[in-house]
Amino acid sequence: MSTIENWSDVRVTVTGGAGFLGKVVCAKLRERGCEHIFVPTIEDYDLTQPDDVARMYRDGTPDVVLHLAAEVGGIGANQQNPGRFFYSNMAMGLHLIEEARKQRIGKFVQVGTICAYPKFTPVPFSEDNLWNGYPEETNAPYGIAKKALLVMLDAYFAQYHLPGAFVLPVNLYGPGDNFNPESSHVIPALIRKCVEAIDSGADHIECWGTGSASREFLYVEDAAEGLIAAAERMHRPVPVNLGTNMEITIKDLVELIAKLTGFAGEIRWDPSKPDGQPRRCLDTSRAKELFGWEARVGFEAGLKQTIEWWQAHKHE
C-alpha cells in the first residue's frame, strides 16, 4: 500500500483513538469516508503485552495502523516516571510493529515526539539533526523510546518491506486537551491556573522555571491533518516534523494566556524548577515537500478556542 486515495474500503486501527489527538484523527477519517475504524481501549488491550497486541490485530483486522497511543506528560510527570515512560512507549511500539510484520499489513504510521531531538539542536530543528546529540534529560527516556521505534520501522522497511511513516508533531494543544494538573502539558496547565485563580480571587499564579525557554505549539486539528496526509502519501519511514515554525518563550506564553483568560494578577516564577529543553522551533519544509501539509490555525485563534472549551467543561 504505497498511497491511499480513497479511505472508504480501508480498515484502520487507531491506537490512542479515544485520546486527545486520536478523537480528532478518527473524526477526520470519517469525514474522508472511512467506515472501518477500530479503536482498542486500554480496558480491553494492554498494548505493552504481545498477546494483547496479537489479539488486537485479530479483532481489528487492519490494513493500516495509526499508532498514537503513548504514556506521556509534562516535565514533572517525566521526572517522576522515567522508567515507566521508557518501558511503556518502547514496549507498545515494539510489539505493534512486530505484529504488523507478521500480519503483513499495508502501512504502519508511528507518531514520534519532539522530545527525541538533542537538547541543543540548532533552531529551527531539522530532521537531519535528530541524531546529533542526547535529548534534554528530563524527557530523554520518553524521547529515546520513540526514536528507537523510528529505527525499528526503518529496519523493518529494509528487511521485510513493511511500509511505514514516522511523524514528529511539536507540542499539541486544543479543545479536549488533558487538563489534569498532575500530567498536563504547559498550555492546558497554564489555562487552568489562570482560570482557577480568577474563580478563587487569587492575586497571583506560580509558574515553573524562569520563563526563558521557548516552545512551538501545533493545534490538534492541524496535527490530525498532517498525520493523515503522511498515512496517505508516505511509505518509507523517514522522520517528518509537524509544526508551525513559530517560536514563543514560556514567559510570553504565560502573559498571552493571562490576557486571553482575563487574569490580571501577578506571575511568580520558581527558578528552582526545570525549564526543560532550552528552545523548540521546527523546520517544517519536509512535510510540505513530501505530502503537501502545512499548519493553518493561527496560535491566538487556537488558544481562544482551547480556553473557551475549558471554560465550558471545567466542572465536568
C-alpha positions as CSV (number, residue, x, y, z in Angstrom):
1,M,0.0,0.0,0.0
2,S,2.0,3.0,-1.3
3,T,-0.6,5.8,-1.4
4,I,-4.2,5.9,-0.2
5,E,-6.6,7.8,-2.5
6,N,-9.8,6.5,-1.0
7,W,-10.4,5.6,2.6
8,S,-13.8,4.0,2.2
9,D,-12.6,0.4,1.9
10,V,-9.5,0.8,4.2
11,R,-9.7,-0.9,7.6
12,V,-7.9,1.3,10.1
13,T,-6.8,0.6,13.7
14,V,-6.1,3.8,15.7
15,T,-4.3,3.1,19.0
16,G,-5.0,6.0,21.3
17,G,-8.1,6.7,19.2
18,A,-10.0,7.6,22.3
19,G,-7.4,10.2,23.3
20,F,-6.9,13.9,22.6
21,L,-5.4,13.6,19.1
22,G,-7.0,10.3,18.4
23,K,-10.5,11.5,18.6
24,V,-9.8,14.2,16.0
25,V,-8.0,11.8,13.8
26,C,-10.9,9.4,13.8
27,A,-13.4,12.2,13.1
28,K,-11.3,13.4,10.1
29,L,-11.0,9.8,8.8
30,R,-14.8,9.5,8.9
31,E,-15.1,12.8,7.0
32,R,-12.9,11.2,4.3
33,G,-15.4,8.3,4.1
34,C,-13.5,5.8,6.3
35,E,-16.2,3.3,7.5
36,H,-13.9,0.7,9.2
37,I,-12.2,2.3,12.2
38,F,-11.2,0.1,15.2
39,V,-10.1,1.8,18.4
40,P,-8.6,-0.5,21.0
41,T,-9.2,0.7,24.5
42,I,-6.9,0.4,27.5
43,E,-9.5,-1.5,29.3
44,D,-9.6,-4.3,26.7
45,Y,-6.0,-4.4,25.5
46,D,-2.7,-3.8,27.3
47,L,-0.5,-2.9,24.3
48,T,2.7,-3.4,26.3
49,Q,1.9,-7.2,26.2
50,P,2.4,-9.2,23.0
51,D,-0.6,-11.5,23.5
52,D,-2.9,-8.5,23.8
53,V,-1.4,-6.9,20.7
54,A,-1.9,-10.0,18.7
55,R,-5.5,-10.2,19.8
56,M,-6.0,-6.6,18.9
57,Y,-4.8,-7.3,15.3
58,R,-7.2,-10.3,15.1
59,D,-10.1,-8.2,16.3
60,G,-9.4,-5.1,14.2
61,T,-8.0,-6.9,11.0
62,P,-6.3,-3.6,10.0
63,D,-4.9,-2.6,6.6
64,V,-3.4,0.4,8.3
65,V,-2.3,1.0,11.9
66,L,-2.0,4.6,13.2
67,H,-0.1,4.3,16.4
68,L,-1.0,7.3,18.6
69,A,-1.1,5.7,22.0
70,A,1.6,6.8,24.4
71,E,2.4,7.3,28.1
72,V,3.2,10.9,28.2
73,G,3.1,14.0,30.5
74,G,4.8,17.3,31.3
75,I,8.2,17.9,32.9
76,G,7.0,16.8,36.3
77,A,5.5,13.6,35.1
78,N,8.6,12.7,33.1
79,Q,10.8,13.3,36.1
80,Q,8.6,11.0,38.3
81,N,8.2,8.2,35.8
82,P,11.3,7.9,33.6
83,G,11.3,4.1,33.7
84,R,7.6,3.6,33.1
85,F,7.6,6.1,30.2
86,F,10.5,4.4,28.5
87,Y,9.1,0.8,29.0
88,S,5.5,1.6,28.1
89,N,6.3,3.5,24.9
90,M,9.1,1.1,23.8
91,A,7.0,-2.0,24.5
92,M,3.9,-0.8,22.8
93,G,5.7,0.2,19.6
94,L,7.9,-2.9,19.6
95,H,5.0,-5.4,19.8
96,L,2.8,-3.4,17.4
97,I,5.4,-3.1,14.7
98,E,6.4,-6.8,15.0
99,E,2.8,-7.9,14.8
100,A,2.3,-5.6,11.8
101,R,5.2,-7.5,10.1
102,K,3.6,-10.9,10.9
103,Q,0.2,-9.8,9.6
104,R,1.7,-8.1,6.5
105,I,-0.4,-5.1,6.9
106,G,-0.4,-2.3,4.3
107,K,1.1,0.5,6.4
108,F,2.2,1.4,9.9
109,V,2.2,5.0,11.0
110,Q,4.1,5.9,14.1
111,V,3.7,9.2,16.0
112,G,7.1,10.3,17.4
113,T,8.0,13.2,19.6
114,I,10.0,16.4,19.5
115,C,11.5,15.2,22.9
116,A,13.6,12.9,20.7
117,Y,15.7,15.8,19.4
118,P,19.1,16.6,21.0
119,K,19.0,19.1,23.9
120,F,20.9,21.7,22.0
121,T,19.5,21.2,18.4
122,P,20.2,24.2,16.1
123,V,17.0,26.2,15.6
124,P,14.8,25.6,13.6
125,F,15.0,21.8,14.2
126,S,15.8,19.9,11.0
127,E,15.1,16.2,10.8
128,D,18.7,15.8,9.7
129,N,19.8,16.8,13.2
130,L,17.7,14.2,15.0
131,W,20.8,12.0,15.9
132,N,23.3,14.8,16.6
133,G,23.2,14.6,20.5
134,Y,21.4,13.4,23.6
135,P,17.9,14.7,24.4
136,E,17.1,17.0,27.2
137,E,17.5,15.0,30.4
138,T,14.0,15.3,31.9
139,N,12.3,13.7,28.9
140,A,15.1,11.7,27.4
141,P,13.7,8.2,28.3
142,Y,10.4,9.0,26.6
143,G,12.1,10.6,23.6
144,I,14.7,7.8,23.1
145,A,12.0,5.2,23.2
146,K,10.1,6.9,20.5
147,K,13.2,7.4,18.4
148,A,14.1,3.7,18.7
149,L,10.8,3.0,17.0
150,L,11.9,5.0,14.0
151,V,15.0,2.8,13.8
152,M,12.8,-0.3,14.1
153,L,10.4,0.9,11.4
154,D,13.3,1.7,9.0
155,A,14.8,-1.7,9.6
156,Y,11.5,-3.4,9.0
157,F,11.0,-1.5,5.8
158,A,14.5,-2.5,4.6
159,Q,14.3,-6.2,5.6
160,Y,10.6,-7.0,5.5
161,H,9.2,-4.3,3.1
162,L,6.8,-3.1,5.8
163,P,5.5,0.3,4.5
164,G,5.6,3.0,7.2
165,A,5.5,6.7,8.1
166,F,7.0,8.5,11.1
167,V,5.8,12.0,12.1
168,L,7.2,14.2,14.8
169,P,4.5,16.6,16.0
170,V,5.6,19.5,18.1
171,N,3.7,20.2,21.4
172,L,-0.1,19.8,20.7
173,Y,-2.9,21.9,22.2
174,G,-6.6,22.5,21.5
175,P,-10.1,21.7,22.8
176,G,-10.3,18.3,24.6
177,D,-6.7,18.5,25.8
178,N,-5.6,16.9,29.1
179,F,-6.2,19.5,31.9
180,N,-5.2,17.1,34.7
181,P,-2.7,19.2,36.9
182,E,-0.7,16.0,37.5
183,S,0.0,15.2,33.9
184,S,-1.0,18.1,31.6
185,H,1.4,19.9,29.3
186,V,2.1,23.6,29.5
187,I,-0.8,25.2,27.7
188,P,-3.7,23.4,29.5
189,A,-1.8,23.7,32.8
190,L,-1.5,27.5,32.4
191,I,-5.1,27.9,31.2
192,R,-6.3,26.0,34.2
193,K,-4.1,28.0,36.6
194,C,-5.3,31.3,35.3
195,V,-9.0,30.3,35.2
196,E,-8.8,28.9,38.7
197,A,-7.0,32.0,40.0
198,I,-9.8,34.1,38.6
199,D,-12.5,31.9,40.0
200,S,-10.9,31.8,43.5
201,G,-9.9,35.5,43.5
202,A,-6.2,34.7,43.9
203,D,-3.8,37.6,43.2
204,H,-1.0,35.6,41.7
205,I,-0.1,32.3,39.9
206,E,3.1,30.3,40.2
207,C,5.0,29.0,37.2
208,W,7.9,26.6,36.9
209,G,11.3,27.7,35.8
210,T,12.5,31.1,34.6
211,G,10.2,31.6,31.5
212,S,13.2,31.9,29.2
213,A,12.7,28.6,27.4
214,S,10.9,28.7,24.1
215,R,8.3,26.3,22.6
216,E,6.3,25.8,19.4
217,F,2.7,24.6,19.5
218,L,0.5,22.9,17.0
219,Y,-3.3,23.0,17.0
220,V,-4.7,19.5,17.3
221,E,-6.8,19.7,14.1
222,D,-3.7,20.7,12.1
223,A,-1.8,17.7,13.7
224,A,-4.5,15.3,12.7
225,E,-4.5,16.5,9.1
226,G,-0.7,16.1,9.0
227,L,-0.9,12.6,10.4
228,I,-3.5,11.5,7.8
229,A,-1.6,13.2,5.0
230,A,1.5,11.2,6.0
231,A,-0.5,8.0,6.1
232,E,-1.9,8.7,2.6
233,R,1.4,9.7,0.9
234,M,4.3,8.1,2.8
235,H,5.5,4.6,2.5
236,R,9.1,4.8,3.8
237,P,9.5,5.8,7.5
238,V,11.7,8.9,7.2
239,P,11.2,11.4,10.1
240,V,8.9,14.3,9.2
241,N,8.3,17.3,11.5
242,L,4.8,18.6,12.0
243,G,4.7,22.2,13.4
244,T,4.1,25.8,12.7
245,N,7.7,27.2,12.6
246,M,6.6,29.8,15.2
247,E,8.6,30.1,18.5
248,I,7.3,31.7,21.7
249,T,9.0,32.0,25.1
250,I,7.2,30.5,28.1
251,K,7.2,34.0,29.7
252,D,5.4,35.4,26.6
253,L,3.1,32.4,26.5
254,V,2.0,32.9,30.2
255,E,1.4,36.6,29.6
256,L,-0.7,35.8,26.5
257,I,-2.8,33.2,28.2
258,A,-3.3,35.5,31.2
259,K,-4.5,38.2,28.8
260,L,-6.9,35.9,26.9
261,T,-8.4,34.4,30.1
262,G,-8.7,37.8,31.8
263,F,-6.3,37.0,34.7
264,A,-4.7,40.3,35.7
265,G,-2.7,39.1,38.8
266,E,1.0,38.6,39.5
267,I,3.0,35.9,37.7
268,R,5.6,34.4,40.0
269,W,8.4,32.3,38.7
270,D,10.1,29.4,40.6
271,P,13.6,29.1,39.2
272,S,14.3,26.0,41.3
273,K,12.1,24.1,38.9
274,P,13.5,23.0,35.5
275,D,12.8,24.9,32.3
276,G,13.2,21.8,30.1
277,Q,14.7,21.9,26.7
278,P,16.0,25.5,26.0
279,R,14.4,26.0,22.7
280,R,11.9,24.3,20.3
281,C,11.1,25.5,16.8
282,L,10.8,23.3,13.8
283,D,11.7,23.3,10.2
284,T,8.5,22.1,8.6
285,S,9.6,22.2,4.9
286,R,9.9,18.4,4.6
287,A,6.2,17.9,5.4
288,K,5.2,20.3,2.7
289,E,7.6,18.8,0.2
290,L,6.7,15.2,0.8
291,F,3.0,15.3,1.4
292,G,1.8,18.9,0.9
293,W,1.0,19.7,4.5
294,E,1.3,22.9,6.5
295,A,-0.4,24.2,9.6
296,R,-3.4,26.5,9.1
297,V,-4.8,27.6,12.5
298,G,-3.2,30.8,14.0
299,F,-1.9,30.5,17.5
300,E,-4.0,33.1,19.2
301,A,-7.2,31.8,17.5
302,G,-6.3,28.2,18.6
303,L,-5.7,29.4,22.2
304,K,-9.0,31.2,22.3
305,Q,-10.9,28.0,21.2
306,T,-9.0,26.0,23.8
307,I,-9.8,28.4,26.6
308,E,-13.5,28.5,25.6
309,W,-13.6,24.7,25.6
310,W,-12.1,24.6,29.2
311,Q,-14.5,27.3,30.4
312,A,-17.4,25.1,29.2
313,H,-16.1,21.8,30.5
314,K,-14.1,22.7,33.7
315,H,-16.9,21.4,36.0
316,E,-17.2,18.0,34.4
